[in-house]
Amino acid sequence: MLLRILLAVALFPTVAVADKTFTKGTGDTWDCAKDAVVTIKTAKGTYGFLGECKKISITGAKNAVSIAAVGKLLVSGSDNLIDVEQVDAIVVNGAKNKVTWKKAGKGDKPKITSGNKSNHVAQAK
């Protein structure tokens, strides 16, 4: 029986999938081709995201973030400054965040949900 299990593991290796999470440091540039789901849990960093990301979550505070393209942007931290070239949906539940987007991935504008009046979400001019 043990031989069968070992043979099955050898023939069908498991694939570990882990999202990219920034928990320390002051910034980085990340290519979403490596991993398209990203979380920023640190503060006072500068981050750049290249390629097409599926989802970016920002729970940290006072970050400056530049994004080429993202399906869904989730912001629950505070005092973040975020510039997005292309986005499908923006959800901002934190406070005092500024999100600027240039174009929607689908339609005229992305779906925007902002839970706090101190947040500012607008299209770049």
Secondary structure, DSSP 8 states (H G I E B T S, - for coil): -HHHHHHHHHHS-------EEE-SSSEEEEETTT-SEEEE--SS-EEEEEEEEEEEEE-SSS-EEEEEEEEEEEE-SBS-EEEEEEEEEEEE-SBS-EEEEEEESSSSS-EEEE--TT-EEEE--
